Every structure is written in C-alpha cells, then in structure tokens.
Amino acid sequence: MSLLAIITGILTLANYAFLTGQIYPVFVGTFLQAVLTIVTFMTVLAYRGRR
C-alpha cells in the first residue's frame, strides 16, 4: 500500500510538470490530479501497518 502511495505521489509530480510545460490541457490535468488524489487517500485509509 505504501508503495502505491509513493507511485501516485511521483505521478502527481509528473502531472504538475506536464501542466507547467503545457503538454496537455488544464482540464485533463485537473481530472488526472483528482484521480491520483483519490487513489492516494484510499491507500492512506487502507493502510494497516504499525500505528
């Protein structure tokens, strides 16, 4: 689960780089950012490791 959270974090940074470089439209970047944020929150809530 933590690996998935790290991967989505890296994809979020790549999304930001693509948006600042104007690789794709803002609407696509906003949608992708929302999906990645939801996936990250799901992994955080599903984590059952040490507390």
N, C-alpha and C positions, 0 to 999 in steps of 0.2 A: 504494500500500500504506500509506504513512504517513497518507494522508487517511482510510483505513478505520480505522486505529488511533485517530485523533483522534475520529472519529464514534462508535466504540464507547466511548471514554472519556467523551464527552458523554452517551451513552445510559446509561452506568453511573452518572453523577451524577444523571441524571433518575430512574433506578431507585431510588437512595437517597432522593431527595426524595419519591417516591411512597410508599416504605415508611415513612418517618418521618411522613408525612401520613396513613398508613393508607388509601391509595386502593385497594389490593388486598391479598390475604392474603400472609403471610410466605412460604408455600410457593411461590407464583407468583414473588415477588421473588427468592427464592433460586435457583430454576430459571433465571430470566432472567439473573441475575448470573453463574451458571455458564456459560451460553451465551455471554454477552458476553466473559467472561474467556478462554474457549477461542478465540473469534474473534480477540481481541487477541493472544494468544500465537501463533496461526497467522500473523498479519500480521508479527509481530516475526521469526519464524523464516523467513518467505518473503522478507523484505526483502533486496534485492541491491544496495543503493546503496553510497555511499562507505564505506570502512572505514579 
